[in-house]
């Protein structure tokens, strides 16, 4: 319309925000107003004028209808009072001065909730290629909704044939697509929905293997267990809250939770607290928020693939269409009560087109080459007892051990354990392939606390509960006294799982690892060169995947794992801040371990504000050893694409009712990955780790702080002290100070 003639003017009905919303949105929070629009693009611009044909109606719009404080993570800016609401839609180009668009083009992209929209940044619009399919599909299965489902399931969920998949809000716009993609991928898929009609739709139209009405269930975890008795490999979460909590209890080892939305949380002033996050550690579960804006680079591939599925009858589509802009407020409000069936959209102007397909609808040690502890010198003087194959009667020794006296609820106390004296034969039983160890150092770690309670059958635990009277166990360093195993000889120095006792008969010695660097203190193999160090290395390097310049936060930073993570961060070229529970430890972090900054969390009244002070630009990697309120605060401060490595949750181990984490919604707009990991899955990299870490120690790049108590009798107090932060550095028990 660049002919100089005066542009025509048309009326333009639009839905605007009438007042900011708290709680559930109502139709009265919006109003339909009538304005006018010139049917010509302003001269000198490169804009596009659209006549809107279909508008998408999605729950995420609700977030923009509230007034948020500055700095709060939101997927898009708040609407202003009187501003037209906006979402993705399908439109026809009426006028254009942009070289990439012509009048008559059919496009989809962000548009106002109005009859006409002037798009001033038309580069975000996408031309519609498959006009042989209903144009409305580009508000859903072929538009943002379909791309969300595809990216969540295929790119983030990474399905394998035979996987067990659970989808919440499964009859919704995203859920219906995910379920059908799961069947195409050869998975077994179960969905939840809020009405029997929708449950039937899932099974009869979308091919779900099973489905249930969550409103009819009194125990969501039990309902999921009934439908997926072998557990869940992939959970596509559109709901959050209690459904996420229930799903976590049913996840399989290495399971993936893809957080697409949290519709149950959008209208709450106080979000639901998710309590079962400890399960992500022991099952090595990954929870990843999906922001679909990061996946438009695959749109062309997705569009062709999905259009093919529709035309081949492999994907059916159900749409819930309301007519006219006046119907939009009610349609939006209805989403939150589950009123819609399938993709909710608003039809403004239907264009008749032919289409194909199926439309349904503390001692600080710095190593020097000559250093050797008194204990290590004593160990070298131990006589090697060569008894395997001897006909003489085996000698017997006393064997002090720490056993569980009673099951623990709440915080463990020393009286929950007792030291008993037993005897042990100093020879491996004939006919076995066992190894008898004299324990030299025992590791003292918070995770032992979990084995000291009595858990219900089927509960997710890192290892079986101890029995009353059974010796506690953890990783330790020992010297082989006797062995009938071909790979282990008397006199060998090893580390691995051992009892909290002076001697341990190891019946599965394949798990023991020989110590290569005997020029370093042997105690290091309870910590920096053992499971603790491997935990720090695998969590930070393999799961966190640091990049030079990353901003790293470490909680419990003065602990055994934290001290190593901080120093690895500096080696990797990162900026690292740690939290600890005393000023002494804060000083240690900055003066011994090279942290760039640190704070005493006990002195802070607002953890989120403390993190904001230390990380004004946000956190790229949070290495979490604490959980609870610290995790909640860190989530508020994560950067786009941030990684939370969940190593431990020491704040939760003694609680009968876990802390409910409330800020998980932030992982969606920021595409944050929250990943638990179990170090047992990383022993394949141990040899590489050991050499690398030993090198760092010898070069002075890694400093080690150990908190050593003497004698087996000191072990109970050392364990209890971990939970009050009494230790400084790696807590261990020395048995062989001879």
C-alpha positions in Angstrom: 0.0 0.0 0.0 2.8 2.4 -0.9 0.6 4.2 -3.5 0.0 7.3 -1.5 -3.7 6.7 -1.0 -5.1 7.2 2.5 -5.2 3.9 4.3 -8.5 2.3 5.2 -9.4 2.0 8.9 -11.0 -1.0 10.5 -12.4 -1.7 14.0 -10.1 -3.9 16.1 -11.5 -5.8 19.1 -8.9 -6.8 21.6 -8.6 -8.5 25.0 -6.7 -6.2 27.4 -5.6 -6.7 31.0 -8.0 -4.9 33.3 -6.2 -5.5 36.7 -3.2 -7.4 38.0 -4.1 -10.9 39.1 -3.3 -12.7 42.4 -4.5 -16.3 42.8 -6.7 -17.7 40.1 -7.5 -15.5 37.1 -11.1 -14.7 36.5 -12.8 -13.3 33.3 -13.3 -10.0 35.1 -9.5 -9.5 35.2 -9.7 -9.0 31.4 -12.0 -7.0 29.2 -12.7 -6.8 25.5 -12.3 -3.3 24.1 -12.9 -1.9 20.6 -10.2 0.2 19.0 -9.4 1.1 15.4 -6.5 0.1 13.2 -5.1 1.6 10.0 -4.8 -1.2 7.4 -1.4 0.0 6.2 2.0 -0.4 7.6 3.6 3.0 8.7 5.9 4.5 6.1 9.6 4.0 6.7 9.1 0.8 8.8 9.8 -2.8 8.0 6.7 -4.0 9.9 4.0 -6.5 9.0 0.2 -6.0 9.6 -1.6 -9.3 10.3 -5.2 -10.2 10.3 -5.3 -12.8 13.1 -7.1 -16.0 12.1 -6.4 -18.2 15.2 -5.0 -17.4 18.6 -3.4 -19.9 20.9 -4.7 -20.1 24.5 -2.0 -21.4 26.9 -1.5 -21.5 30.7 1.8 -19.6 30.6 0.0 -16.4 29.8 -1.2 -16.3 33.4 2.3 -15.5 34.6 2.3 -12.3 32.6 -0.9 -11.1 34.2 0.6 -10.6 37.7 2.9 -7.8 38.8 6.3 -9.2 39.6 9.1 -7.6 41.6 12.2 -6.5 39.7 14.7 -9.3 39.1 12.1 -12.1 39.3 12.7 -14.8 36.7 9.7 -14.7 34.3 9.4 -16.1 30.8 8.3 -12.7 29.4 7.6 -9.2 30.8 4.4 -8.5 32.8 1.5 -7.1 30.7 0.7 -3.5 31.5 -2.8 -2.5 32.6 -4.8 -1.8 29.4 -2.3 -3.7 27.2 -3.6 -6.4 24.9 -2.7 -9.9 26.0 -0.4 -11.7 23.5 0.5 -15.3 22.6 1.3 -17.3 19.5 -1.2 -17.3 16.7 -1.9 -17.8 13.0 -2.4 -14.8 10.7 -2.7 -13.6 7.2 -0.4 -10.7 6.0 -2.6 -7.7 5.1 0.3 -5.3 4.4 4.1 -5.5 4.6 7.1 -3.4 4.0 9.5 -6.2 5.1 11.3 -7.8 2.2 10.7 -11.3 3.5 6.9 -11.0 3.6 4.2 -10.2 1.1 0.5 -9.5 1.4 -1.4 -12.7 1.4 1.3 -14.8 3.1 0.1 -17.1 5.9 2.3 -17.0 9.0 2.5 -18.0 12.6 4.3 -16.4 15.5 3.7 -14.0 18.5 0.6 -11.9 18.1 -1.7 -9.8 20.2 -5.1 -11.0 21.4 -6.8 -8.8 18.9 -8.3 -9.0 15.4 -5.3 -7.2 13.8 -1.7 -6.9 15.0 1.1 -4.7 13.7 4.3 -6.8 14.1 7.2 -4.5 14.3 9.8 -7.3 14.5 8.5 -9.7 11.8 11.8 -11.7 11.8 10.1 -13.8 14.5 7.3 -14.8 12.2 7.4 -18.2 10.4 5.8 -18.9 7.1 3.3 -21.7 6.9 4.5 -24.5 4.6 1.8 -27.1 4.9 -1.4 -25.2 3.9 -2.8 -28.6 3.0 -3.3 -29.1 6.7 -5.7 -27.1 8.9 -4.2 -23.7 9.6 -5.3 -24.0 13.2 -2.7 -26.7 13.7 0.0 -24.0 13.6 -1.4 -22.8 17.0 -0.8 -26.3 18.3 0.7 -29.5 16.9 2.6 -27.7 14.1 3.4 -24.6 16.2 4.9 -23.8 19.5 2.9 -26.5 21.3 4.1 -29.3 19.0 7.7 -28.0 19.0 7.5 -28.0 22.8 6.4 -31.6 22.9 8.9 -32.7 20.4 11.9 -30.9 21.9 10.9 -32.0 25.4 10.5 -35.7 24.5 13.0 -36.2 21.7 15.7 -33.7 22.5 15.7 -33.6 26.4 14.0 -36.8 27.3 16.0 -38.8 24.7 13.8 -41.9 24.6 15.0 -45.4 24.0 12.7 -48.1 22.7 11.0 -49.9 25.6 11.2 -46.9 27.9 8.4 -46.3 30.4 6.9 -42.9 30.0 4.5 -40.9 32.2 2.8 -37.7 31.0 0.8 -35.4 33.2 -1.9 -33.2 31.8 -1.8 -35.8 29.1 -5.0 -34.7 27.3 -3.7 -31.2 27.0 -2.1 -29.6 24.0 1.4 -30.8 24.8 0.5 -34.0 26.4 -1.5 -35.4 23.5 1.5 -34.9 21.2 4.0 -36.4 23.7 2.0 -39.5 24.1 1.8 -40.2 20.4 5.5 -39.5 20.0 6.2 -42.0 22.8 4.3 -44.7 20.9 6.1 -43.8 17.6 9.4 -44.2 19.6 8.4 -47.7 20.8 7.7 -46.7 24.4 5.1 -47.7 27.0 3.2 -44.6 27.9 0.8 -43.7 30.7 -1.1 -40.4 31.1 -3.0 -38.6 33.8 -5.9 -36.3 33.2 -8.7 -34.6 35.2 -11.8 -36.3 33.8 -13.0 -39.8 32.8 -13.8 -38.4 29.4 -10.2 -37.4 29.0 -8.9 -40.7 30.2 -11.0 -42.4 27.6 -9.7 -40.0 24.9 -6.1 -40.8 25.9 -6.6 -44.5 25.4 -8.9 -44.5 22.4 -7.6 -41.6 20.3 -4.0 -41.0 21.3 -2.9 -44.6 21.8 -1.9 -44.4 25.5 -1.3 -47.8 27.0 -2.9 -46.7 30.2 -4.3 -43.6 31.9 -6.0 -42.5 35.1 -8.1 -39.7 36.4 -5.9 -38.0 39.1 -9.0 -36.4 40.7 -10.3 -39.9 41.5 -7.0 -41.0 43.2 -6.3 -40.6 46.9 -2.7 -41.5 46.5 -1.0 -40.3 43.4 2.3 -42.2 44.0 0.3 -45.4 44.4 -1.7 -44.7 41.2 1.5 -44.3 39.3 3.0 -47.4 40.9 -0.1 -49.3 39.8 0.2 -48.2 36.2 4.0 -48.4 36.0 5.1 -51.1 38.4 8.6 -51.2 37.1 9.0 -47.4 37.4 9.3 -44.4 35.1 12.2 -43.7 32.7 10.8 -40.4 31.3 8.3 -38.1 33.0 7.0 -35.2 30.9 5.8 -32.8 33.6 3.2 -30.2 32.7 1.7 -30.0 36.2 4.4 -29.8 38.9 3.5 -29.8 42.6 2.1 -33.0 44.1 2.2 -34.9 40.8 6.0 -34.2 40.5 6.5 -35.3 44.1 4.6 -38.6 43.4 6.5 -39.2 40.1 9.9 -38.7 41.8 9.1 -41.7 44.1 8.5 -43.8 41.0 11.4 -42.9 38.9 13.8 -45.5 37.7 17.6 -45.4 37.9 18.9 -42.7 35.5 15.4 -41.4 34.9 14.7 -38.1 33.2 12.1 -35.5 34.3 11.4 -32.9 31.7 9.7 -29.9 33.2 7.5 -28.3 30.5 5.1 -26.5 32.7 3.7 -26.4 36.2 0.0 -25.5 35.7 -0.8 -26.5 39.3 1.4 -23.6 40.5 0.6 -20.7 38.3 -2.3 -19.4 40.5 -0.7 -20.0 43.9 0.6 -17.2 46.0 2.7 -19.8 48.0 4.0 -22.5 45.7 3.8 -26.2 46.7 7.0 -27.5 48.3 8.4 -30.5 46.5 9.7 -32.9 49.2 11.1 -36.0 47.4 14.1 -34.4 45.7 16.5 -36.7 47.7 15.4 -39.5 45.3 17.2 -37.7 42.5 20.6 -38.4 44.1 20.3 -42.1 44.8 18.6 -42.7 41.4 20.8 -40.3 39.4 17.7 -38.6 38.1 18.0 -35.5 35.8 15.3 -32.8 36.1 15.5 -30.3 33.2 13.4 -27.3 32.6 12.5 -26.7 28.9 12.4 -23.2 27.4 11.2 -23.9 23.9 12.8 -20.7 22.6 16.1 -22.5 22.6 14.8 -25.1 20.1 13.7 -23.0 17.1 16.8 -24.0 15.3 15.2 -27.5 14.8 11.8 -26.2 13.8 12.2 -27.0 10.1 13.1 -30.6 10.8 10.3 -30.8 13.4 7.7 -29.3 11.0 8.4 -31.8 8.2 8.5 -34.8 10.6 5.3 -33.9 12.4 3.4 -33.0 9.2 4.4 -36.4 7.9 3.1 -38.2 11.1 -0.3 -36.3 10.7 -0.7 -37.2 7.1 0.3 -40.8 7.7 -2.3 -41.1 10.5 0.3 -41.7 13.1 -0.6 -38.5 15.0 -4.2 -37.5 15.7 -5.2 -34.0 16.8 -7.9 -32.9 19.1 -8.7 -29.2 19.3 -11.1 -27.3 21.6 -12.1 -24.2 19.6 -14.0 -21.2 20.8 -15.4 -18.6 18.4 -14.6 -14.9 18.5 -12.3 -12.7 20.5 -15.0 -12.2 23.1 -14.6 -15.9 24.1 -10.9 -15.7 24.8 -11.1 -14.7 28.5 -13.4 -17.6 29.4 -11.2 -20.0 27.4 -8.1 -18.9 29.3 -9.8 -19.2 32.7 -11.1 -22.6 31.8 -7.7 -24.0 31.3 -7.0 -24.0 35.0 -10.1 -26.0 35.9 -9.4 -28.5 33.1 -12.5 -27.4 31.1 -10.7 -27.8 27.8 -10.3 -31.1 25.9 -7.2 -31.0 23.7 -5.6 -27.8 22.3 -7.5 -24.7 23.4 -7.6 -22.0 20.7 -9.7 -19.0 19.6 -10.9 -18.8 16.0 -11.3 -15.3 14.8 -11.5 -15.7 11.0 -11.7 -19.2 9.4 -10.3 -19.6 5.9 -11.6 -22.6 4.0 -8.8 -24.9 2.8 -8.4 -28.5 1.7 -6.4 -30.6 4.0 -5.3 -34.2 4.3 -4.7 -36.4 7.4 -6.5 -37.5 10.5 -8.1 -34.6 12.2 -9.1 -35.8 15.6 -9.5 -33.2 16.4 41.7 -29.4 60.1 45.3 -30.1 59.9 46.2 -28.5 56.6 48.5 -30.8 54.5 50.4 -29.6 51.5 52.2 -32.6 50.0 55.9 -32.6 49.4 57.6 -35.6 47.9 59.4 -36.4 51.2 56.3 -36.1 53.5 55.0 -39.2 55.2 52.8 -39.4 58.3 53.8 -41.2 61.5 50.9 -43.6 60.8 52.1 -44.4 57.3 55.6 -45.2 58.7 54.0 -47.5 61.3 52.0 -49.2 58.5 55.2 -49.9 56.6 56.5 -51.7 59.7 53.5 -54.0 60.0 54.6 -57.7 59.5 52.9 -59.2 56.5 51.1 -62.3 57.7 51.4 -65.0 55.0 48.8 -67.5 56.2 47.0 -68.5 53.0 47.7 -72.2 52.4 49.3 -72.7 55.9 48.2 -75.8 57.8 48.7 -74.1 61.1 45.7 -73.0 63.1 44.9 -69.3 62.3 45.6 -66.7 65.0 42.6 -64.9 66.6 42.5 -61.2 67.3 40.1 -59.0 69.2 38.0 -56.8 66.8 36.3 -53.7 68.1 33.4 -52.5 66.0 30.7 -49.8 65.9 27.3 -51.4 65.6 23.8 -50.0 65.3 22.1 -50.1 68.7 18.7 -48.8 67.6 17.0 -47.4 64.5 17.2 -43.6 64.3 14.5 -41.0 63.8 15.5 -37.4 63.6 19.0 -36.5 64.4 21.3 -39.3 65.2 23.0 -39.3 68.7 26.0 -41.3 69.9 23.7 -43.6 71.9 22.2 -44.9 68.7 25.5 -46.7 68.2 27.7 -48.7 70.5 31.2 -50.1 70.4 31.4 -53.8 71.0 34.4 -56.2 71.1 34.4 -59.4 69.1 37.0 -61.7 67.8 38.2 -62.5 64.3 40.2 -65.3 62.8 43.2 -63.9 61.0 42.8 -66.3 58.1 40.5 -66.3 55.2 38.0 -69.2 55.3 39.2 -72.2 53.3 37.5 -72.5 49.9 36.6 -68.9 49.6 38.1 -66.1 47.5 37.8 -63.5 50.2 40.2 -60.9 51.6 40.9 -60.1 55.2 41.7 -56.4 55.8 43.3 -54.7 58.8 41.5 -51.3 58.6 43.8 -48.3 58.8 41.5 -45.4 58.1 37.7 -45.2 57.9 35.8 -42.5 56.1 33.0 -40.7 58.0 30.3 -39.3 55.7 26.7 -38.0 56.1 25.1 -40.6 53.8 25.6 -43.3 56.4 22.8 -41.7 58.4 20.3 -42.9 55.8 21.1 -46.5 56.5 20.5 -46.1 60.3 16.7 -45.7 59.9 14.1 -48.4 59.1 12.6 -47.7 55.7 9.4 -49.1 54.3 9.8 -51.8 51.6 10.3 -50.3 48.2 11.6 -47.0 49.5 14.5 -45.5 47.5 17.6 -45.7 49.5 21.3 -45.6 48.5 22.0 -48.9 50.3 20.1 -51.3 52.5 19.3 -50.4 56.1 21.7 -51.6 58.7 20.3 -54.3 60.9 20.3 -53.8 64.7 23.6 -55.2 65.9 25.3 -54.9 62.5 28.6 -53.1 62.1 28.2 -49.8 60.3 30.1 -49.6 57.0 31.7 -47.0 54.7 34.7 -46.6 52.5 38.1 -47.0 54.1 41.8 -47.8 53.6 43.2 -51.2 54.7 46.1 -53.5 54.5 45.6 -57.0 53.3 46.3 -59.5 56.1 45.3 -62.7 54.2 43.8 -63.4 50.8 42.8 -66.3 48.6 41.7 -64.0 45.8 44.1 -64.2 42.8 44.1 -60.5 42.3 44.9 -59.5 45.8 48.0 -60.4 47.9 48.9 -60.2 51.6 50.6 -56.8 52.2 48.6 -55.0 49.5 47.3 -51.5 50.4 43.7 -51.1 49.1 40.7 -48.9 49.6 37.0 -49.7 49.2 33.9 -50.6 51.3 34.7 -51.8 54.7 33.1 -52.3 58.1 33.5 -49.8 61.0 35.7 -52.2 62.8 39.4 -53.0 63.2 39.3 -56.0 60.8 36.9 -56.7 57.9 36.5 -59.9 55.9 35.6 -58.7 52.4 33.8 -61.5 50.6 33.5 -59.6 47.3 37.0 -58.2 46.9 36.5 -57.3 43.3 35.2 -54.0 44.6 38.6 -53.2 46.3 41.0 -50.8 44.5 44.7 -51.1 44.9 46.5 -47.9 46.1 48.9 -46.7 43.5 50.3 -43.5 45.0 51.8 -44.7 48.3 54.1 -41.7 48.3 51.0 -39.7 49.3 49.4 -40.0 52.7 47.2 -43.2 52.7 44.4 -41.3 54.5 43.9 -39.4 51.2 42.3 -42.5 49.9 39.4 -42.0 52.3 39.0 -38.5 50.8 40.6 -36.6 48.0 41.9 -39.7 46.2 39.0 -42.0 47.1 35.2 -41.8 46.9 35.0 -38.3 48.1 37.4 -37.0 45.5 35.8 -39.0 42.7 32.4 -37.6 43.8 33.7 -34.1 43.5 35.4 -34.7 40.2 32.6 -36.6 38.6 29.9 -34.2 39.8 31.8 -31.1 38.7 33.6 -32.2 35.6 31.2 -34.8 34.2 27.8 -33.5 35.3 28.4 -29.8 35.8 30.5 -29.6 32.6 32.3 -26.3 33.5 33.4 -23.7 31.0 36.1 -21.2 31.6 34.5 -18.1 33.1 31.6 -19.9 34.7 30.2 -18.7 38.0 30.2 -21.5 40.5 28.5 -21.8 43.9 29.4 -24.6 46.3 27.4 -25.3 49.5 29.0 -27.1 52.5 32.2 -25.8 50.7 34.6 -26.6 53.6 33.5 -30.2 53.7 35.2 -33.1 52.1 33.6 -32.8 48.7 33.2 -29.0 48.7 36.9 -28.3 49.3 37.8 -30.4 46.2 35.1 -28.9 44.0 36.2 -25.4 44.8 39.8 -26.1 43.8 38.7 -27.9 40.7 36.7 -24.8 39.8 39.8 -22.6 40.0 41.8 -25.1 37.9 39.0 -24.9 35.3 39.1 -21.1 35.2 35.9 -20.4 37.0 34.8 -17.8 39.6 33.8 -19.8 42.7 32.0 -18.8 45.9 31.3 -21.1 48.8 29.0 -21.2 51.9 30.0 -22.7 55.2 28.8 -22.7 58.8 31.4 -20.7 60.7 33.7 -17.8 60.2 36.7 -20.1 60.7 35.6 -22.2 57.7 34.9 -19.1 55.6 38.4 -17.9 56.2 39.7 -21.4 55.3 37.8 -21.3 52.0 39.4 -18.1 50.9 42.9 -18.5 52.3 43.6 -22.3 51.8 41.3 -23.4 49.0 41.4 -20.3 46.8 37.7 -19.5 46.7 37.0 -16.1 45.3 34.5 -15.3 48.0 32.6 -17.1 50.7 30.0 -16.4 53.4 28.7 -17.9 56.7 25.2 -19.0 55.9 24.4 -18.9 59.7 25.0 -15.2 59.7 22.6 -14.5 56.7 19.0 -13.7 57.2 18.2 -14.0 53.5 20.1 -16.7 51.6 18.8 -15.6 48.2 20.0 -12.1 48.9 23.4 -13.4 50.0 23.8 -15.2 46.8 22.7 -12.2 44.8 25.4 -10.2 46.6 28.1 -12.7 45.7 26.7 -13.4 42.2 25.2 -10.2 40.8 25.2 -11.9 37.4 23.9 -15.2 38.6 25.1 -18.8 38.9 26.1 -21.1 36.1 26.9 -24.2 38.2 25.5 -24.8 41.7 27.2 -27.8 43.4 24.6 -28.8 46.0 25.7 -30.7 49.2 22.9 -29.2 51.4 19.5 -29.2 49.7 16.5 -27.5 51.4 16.4 -23.7 51.8 19.9 -23.3 50.2 18.7 -25.1 47.0 15.6 -22.9 47.0 17.7 -19.8 47.2 20.1 -20.9 44.5 17.3 -21.7 42.1 16.3 -18.0 42.3 19.8 -17.0 41.3 20.6 -19.4 38.4 21.5 -18.1 35.0 20.0 -19.2 31.7 21.0 -22.8 31.0 22.4 -23.2 34.6 23.3 -26.6 36.0 22.5 -27.8 39.5 24.6 -30.8 40.5 22.8 -32.5 43.4 25.5 -34.4 45.3 24.0 -34.5 48.8 21.3 -33.0 51.0 22.8 -32.9 54.5 20.2 -30.5 55.7 17.5 -33.2 55.1 19.0 -36.4 56.4 17.7 -36.0 59.9 14.3 -34.6 59.2 11.1 -36.7 59.5 9.4 -34.3 57.1 11.6 -33.0 54.4 11.8 -29.4 53.4 9.6 -28.5 50.5 11.5 -26.9 47.6 9.3 -24.1 46.2 11.2 -22.5 43.4 11.4 -25.3 40.9 9.2 -23.2 38.6 12.3 -21.1 37.8 13.9 -24.0 36.0 11.5 -23.7 33.1 12.1 -20.1 31.8 15.8 -20.4 32.6 16.1 -24.0 31.1 18.0 -25.1 34.2 19.1 -28.7 34.6 18.9 -30.2 38.1 20.8 -33.5 38.1 21.3 -36.0 40.9 24.2 -38.3 40.5 25.4 -41.5 42.2 29.2 -41.8 42.3 28.8 -45.6 41.8 28.2 -44.9 38.1 31.6 -43.2 37.7 34.1 -45.8 38.8 34.9 -46.4 35.1 36.8 -43.1 35.1 38.6 -43.7 38.5 42.0 -44.5 36.9 42.0 -41.2 35.0 40.8 -39.3 38.0 43.4 -40.8 40.4 46.3 -39.8 38.1 44.9 -36.4 37.5 44.2 -35.6 41.1 47.5 -37.0 42.4 49.2 -34.7 39.9 47.3 -31.7 41.2 48.3 -32.6 44.8 51.9 -33.0 44.0 52.0 -29.8 42.0 50.4 -27.9 44.9 47.2 -27.1 43.0 45.0 -29.0 45.4 45.4 -28.6 49.2 43.8 -31.1 51.5 42.3 -30.5 55.0 41.5 -33.5 57.1 39.8 -33.7 60.5 41.1 -36.9 62.0 39.9 -38.6 65.2 41.8 -41.4 66.8 40.4 -44.9 67.4 37.2 -46.8 66.6 35.7 -45.5 69.9 35.7 -42.0 68.4 33.7 -42.8 65.3 30.1 -42.3 66.7 30.9 -38.8 67.9 32.6 -37.9 64.7 29.5 -39.0 62.7 27.1 -37.1 64.9 29.3 -34.0 64.6 29.0 -33.9 60.9 25.4 -32.7 61.2 26.2 -29.7 63.4 29.2 -28.7 61.2 31.7 -29.7 63.9 34.3 -31.0 61.4 36.6 -28.9 59.4 37.6 -30.7 56.2 37.4 -34.4 55.5 36.3 -36.3 58.6 38.0 -39.6 59.1 38.9 -42.1 61.8 42.5 -43.4 62.2 42.7 -46.9 63.5 46.3 -47.8 62.9 48.3 -45.1 64.7 50.9 -47.6 65.9 
